[in-house]
Amino acid sequence: MAGKTDEMTIMDHLEELRRVLIVSILATTVLAVGAYFFCDQILAVLLEPLTKLGHKVIFTGVTEALWVKIKLSFFVGFLAALPVILWQVWSFITPALKRNERFYFTFFVLVSFVCFLGGVAFGFFGVYRLGIMFLLRFAGPELIPMLTIDKYISFTITFLLPFGIIFEFPLISFFLAKLELVKYRFLAKNRRYALLAIVVIAAILTPTPDVVTCLIVSGPMYLLYEVSVWIVRLVERGIARKKQQQELAELAEARSAAVVDG
């Protein structure tokens, strides 16, 4: 009977997970359909680095333009549906959490959404536009760019997504510190290696080979690292303070028990 109960419990979890996936996919699809009607306006914003310089984008296949609009719609739909997706994840995980853990996870859901969108916005407005305009000017007047819309939008999406993930680093550091998996001393001691890794990542992410654009990207990334170090330090102090209070309470309780026994 116990085995059957355990099996039903697992099936219930799988059913709940299926519901989470279905709702997340439906939310993304519905918002993608809505975003499709604004595809021309969204494309105008994304193509601004090209149109500012007087360049035009072409498509080489009959269905290429339609496919690009569908792809872009689902990308925008995913960004718009992130609150719903994160809320579904929240509803799936919170029943297994304690009351204080639910607060932290709710905080994580809200802040992670803001950080992700902030990273994508920074990637586009702070790096991508400048990089594309630089590369096109770097080609010179003799070379005429023949850019296809599919490759351009695919490059844009794959370029922006890592920025959204990178901007989650302070939040991830907060939870790793809460779980005592990362220490302030380790992060502070390895600043130079972190800076080197950040410069390498920035050089990979930036579409231009110039130092200025690389610095524009690596600067905020290193700032996020320092914010993460500061967050980990605060969390460690809070944990140490809490442990000290618990030790004092246990010591006081032991002394009270000793007085009663005596």
Summary of the structure (lengths in Angstrom):
residues: 262
radius of gyration: 25.0
end to end distance: 50.9
largest distance: 97.1
contacts: 717
relative contact order: 0.08
helix: 84%
strand: 2%
